[in-house]
């Protein structure tokens, strides 16, 4: 863009309006309205800090090609010149280091240099001003301090959602008058519908108490002050928005409360170190073996997709035959008319040296119980642990392997842990010779690919980050994400994926949002894989020649090869710091950096065996892109289905929909990638107040308070005596660091290198 786009600050309630001045190609500011304008002159004498916010309507924005719904125009405006004497005492940035020019003047620049341009500095200052000066508004920070004492809409749910709840007269918590109910989101195992669909018999499994795993407890209702979602929504997935999860009823059975097991004629506290979660999962799976294809016969069908790859594939097959450290997963099931269910592995990404807190352990127990034991083995949970000491030959010495395992993983998880090392995966992919390209930061999928080659019985794998927490029910979440992705049509899917879905701005997801994307993109849409001479696509071909011939039908009912929980955006021109980290994928007519590619920030995602298989093959050829781009880019190149599942994201500011779209979907066609992308270097402070990003403030604050720990003057024993027990709706939180009791006066902080 030749000029900097206009940005506005708009709240759902009373709010100030901010206006940034465009910069001309010469770098001189062009005032949209002078301070002496009649419109502004009446407010010239009023200091910024005392101005009362008002609801506003935005003028057409040439930078973003849309208009905000009409409201009451603010009585004052403010531009960057008006902030000359305003400064943020917490901002270390100065105007001493400024580069001339503008982003689109044709000068080649790295992301860090673009961040030094004056208009980028102005953007950062405007955002800081907007965020700082709205901190104490009545409709800010509503995500914090919510308790069981404030619950409303206790019976507001669909008939289908009501079926998941049941009273339990044996449950009694002293800290609240209302009592929680049992929550069961699982299918009606062995019921008429189950049998009609041809499923094998479901056998319930026992947990560490020696009894069948109990359903979770949850409180009905949502806190009265809890805000509406800013990105995504519950209705897209059928997740009940009017449930509230409290720590003891949520994590109590996983060790937050003392759990007992019957030993002989009496009950004794569980010694968690003597629990073997790997054995519990194995036994559960064996009981349900008839439901699944456990023959381990699903070979990689793409090993000979490229003629030059046959020899490399043979080497990979040899390495794959090494005896896996997790044994006993291949269980012969009787073949019959039973409809075999797919299985999903969940890989918790850990590393040697990690210290597991009590909360870490409780959450891992929850994942195993809710996903594996309760489903009879539909899911299986693993700890995929990076052995970081490259000098230890753990795969040549079983005793050394066990020593590393015992020194770095709690005893209860030994039976579900798979260790991996750099040299182990490098041996699989000898064509990846660049040291940076194959390092774990750039190639974290290599270990997942090897796991998939070693365990081909899994149709999908969840790549799960250890610093992620979900307050709700894990099975409910994953099944709802999967169902949402499966029903998405491929038409304009890549284009829907590349932007934040903002309900207040976009309207209904399946109608107005879909239409808005189609209108903005027109014929600029992905319809099948790009035509590249060095890529041989393995995905299905479009059923018709043009997207115009398809009525949003292709792809409906097709399992997604990749499900992300963040936008899948085009990193080109986004100033995302590693957007050009591409190795291979070139010939005499194509540079590596010309490769069409996509990326997502935060690698929490589900990936199919089909996609992992072709990723494996591309890496055998030496073709590679950085970790955050790997799965999405290979899916794009091979015509596979990817879906961004817009889960509910909340914010600590009540930004209005149009404002959010301007700042978070600033691309040429309303996408989050491209020029002005919020993921660019120096722009990520915009995510400071969100519940989901790789760096944000609310996740840790919310989780600390929820666990009963003090954070930013909220939480802790004394606070709870006065206000009640904290509870949270079903919400995904990332990142969560240092999950252990805090010290008095603790405050979670937000830190960025720039911004």
Helices and strands as residue ranges (DSSP letters): H 38-41, G 48-50, G 80-83, H 111-114, H 118-133, G 148-150, E 151-152, H 159-162, E 165-166, E 181-183, H 192-196, E 216-220, E 222-223, E 243-244, H 247-251, G 252-254, E 260-263, E 266-269, G 272-274, H 277-287, G 289-291, G 307-309, H 310-320, E 344-351, H 358-367, I 368-373, E 379-386, H 398-408, G 411-416, E 417-420, H 422-428, H 435-438, H 445-454, E 460-465, E 469-470, H 474-486, H 493-497, H 503-506, I 509-513, H 514-521, G 547-549, E 562-564, E 582-583, G 592-594, E 605-608, H 609-620, E 624-625, H 627-638, E 642-644, H 657-664, G 684-687, H 698-706, H 717-723, E 732-733
